[in-house]
Amino acid sequence: MGILEVKGVNKRFGGLQALGDVNLSVKENSVHAIIGPNGAGKSTLLNCLVGKLIPDTGSVMFDGQSVLGRKPYEINQMGISRVFQTPEIFGDLTVMENMMIPIFAKRDGAFRMHAVENMMAEKDIVEAAEKMLEEMNMAEKRHMHSASMSRGDKRRLEIGMCLAQEPKLLLLDEPTAGMARADTNNTIDLLKQISDERDITIAIIEHDMHVVFSLANRITVLAQGTPLVEDDPENIKGN
């Protein structure tokens, strides 16, 4: 049994079969990549994994609990964090303020934009944010407004914000999309470090095979909403 178990998942949008009898098992502390061409159903599957979409049939279980029908904050409380294709950060806030948000929300259960000043007064939140920025190698950028950063730095910040929630599972939706090669390689190095040093499972959707083969120790190939094969990277790369 994996920490994430998908069984018999089907999803239709009108006459389109987006997912057809999908079965997927993601082992704890692994890096599992889901690949396939555009329209293969990867994003639909990811949205089912975080409860954003409810399958027509089938089940999605994380750590023994169903994710179906749960609200986003409940998904976070279960231990699942998601990185979107476009970095989801607050561009009008500094790097430090962005990093404090998930720490504040994890403690208080909610976040309101007017709470930024309150966060700055909380010593434990400030210290936790500073520690995470150090781990992300972003401490020197703490006072920058995040909107002015490169896409690679925005992604690094977003990943740090996810880790600040102390997830068991980190879901990444094409985390290197739109990046220069240097930023892509830096992101690969960061994710390798996270996988090596943290007790965390990573599931990644990615078109860039350089990223996939650099990170994954298990790969599922989707086509037209149906898994074609699940195997080790060496076997898939050989084919």
N, C-alpha and C positions, 0 to 999 in steps of 0.2 A: 504493500500500500504506500502511495506517495502522499506528500503533504497536501498536494492538490490533485483531486480526482474528478475527471470529467467523464460521464458515462451516458452514452446514447443521446447526445444533444442534437436536436434538430431545430432549425430556425428558418422560417419563410417570411419574405416580405412580398405580399401579394402572390404573384406567380413565380417569384424568384426563390429558389432553394439556396439560401446563403450558407447554411450548415446542414450536412447530412450525416446523421448517425456518428457524431464525433466522439471518440474515446481517447482520453489523454491522461497519462499519469506522470506527474512531476515529482521526482524524488527530493527529499529534504536535503538542503545544502548543495544542491546541484545548480548548474547553469543550463537551462533548457531553452533552446531556440525553436521558434515556430516560423517556418519560411514557406514561400510560395509566391506565384505571380500575383499581379494586381487582380482583385476580384476573387481571390482564392478563399476568402472568408476569415482572414487573419484578424482584422479589426473587429468583425462581428463576434468572433470567439473571445477576443480580449474583453469586449464590452459585456459578454456573458460572465466572464471570470470575476468582474468587479461589480456585478449586480445591476449594471446600467441597462442591460437587456435581459429579459426573461425568456428562456428557450420555450419553444412550443411543447417539446417533450425532452426528457432527460434530466440529469442532475449535475450540479457543480458543488463539490464538497471541498472545503479548506480546513485542514486540521480537525476533521471529523464533524464540521458544521456546514450547513448549506449557506451559500452566499445569495441565493435567489431571493429577490424582493427586498433586500436590505438597503438602507439608505447609505450614502457615501460615508458619513461619519461612523456608521456601524461597521462598514467594511474596514475602515482605518482601525477601529477598536479591535477588530478580529486579528489585525496584524498584517494587513495588505496595504501597500502603498504603490501608487502608479505614477510613472513618468510619461507624459504625453509627447506626441510628435513635435508640437511647438511648446517650448518651455513655458510652464504655468507659474509665473512669478509676478510680484507686484512692482511694475516698472517705476512707479512714483515713490517707492520706498528704497532705502539704502540696502546694501547687501546684509548688513547686521540686522536691520529691522525685518527683512524677509526671513532670515534664519531664526529669529525669535518667535515668529508666528506659529509654526507647528509645535514648538516647545510649550508656548503659552496655551495653545488649544488643547494639547494632550493633557495638561494639568487641569485646565478649567472646563474642558469639554466644548468650548465654543470660542470664536474669535470675532471681534467687532472692530472695524477700522478705527474707531475712536479709542481703542484700547492700546494704541501704540505707545503713548506716553506712559500708560500704566505699566507696560512691559519694561520700559527703560528703568523703572523704579524697583523692579524685582531683581535682586542680586543673583538669585539662583538661576533665573532665566538668562540673564546676561552672561553668566559664567558658562552655562551649558551651550549657549550660542557661540561664544568665543572658542570653546573647545572644539565644536563641530567645524567652525571656520578654519581652525588650525589643521584639523584632519583633512579638510578639503583643499588645503594649501591656498586659502583665500583670505587669510587674516589681514594681509596688507591692503585688501580691497574693501574692508568692512564699511568704510564711509562713502564708497561710491554709490551713486544711484544706479540701480540694476539695469535700467533701460539703456544705459550708455555702454554696457559691456558687450563683448563678442558673444556670438551664439554658443561657442564652446564654454565660456565662463558662465553664461546663463544656465546651460545644461548642468555644469558642475554644481552650481548653486542649488538648482532644483533637486538634483540627486541628494545633496546634503540635507535639504529640507525634508526629503522623504526619509532619510536615515534618522533624522532627529525624532521621528515618530516611533523609532525602534521596531520596525516591521520584521515579521518572519519571512514575508514574501515581497520581493520587489519586482513589479511588472514594468517593463520598458517597451514603449511603442516607438520603434525606429529612432532610438536616441541619438543617432549620428546623422540624421537627415539634414541636409543643407549645410553640413560642416565642411570646412577645408580639411585636407588630409591630416595636417598637423593636429587640429582639434580632434579629429576622429581617433587618431592614435593616442592622444592624451586621455580621451574618454575610455578607450579600451584599457589603458593602463590603470585608470581609476577603478573601473569595474573589476579588473583582476585583483586589485588590492582589496576591494570590498569583499569579494568572494573568498579570498584567502584568509582575511583577518577577522571576518564577522561570521556569526552563526546565522546565516541568511540563505534563502533560496532565491534564485533569480530566474525569471522567465522573460524572454526577449523576442519581440517581433522585429525582424530586420531584413532589408533587401541586400545590404552590403555583405557579400560572402566573406570578405576579409575580416569583418567584425565577427560574423558568426563562427568562423573556424578558429579565430583567435580566442574566443571566450567559451563556446558551448562544449559541454561534455555529453550532450544528448540533443538530437535534432528531430523534429517532426515536420514532414513535408505535407503541405495542404495543396489540393487542387480542386477547384469547383466545390469548395465547402466540405471536402471529404479527405481525411488523412490517407496519403498514398503509402507512406513508410515512416517508421520511427526507428532510428538506429544511432550508432555512435558516429561522430564526425568523420573518422577515418574511412568508414565503409561508404558513407554518402559521398565523400569527396572522391573516392575511388571510382564511383559510378558517374 
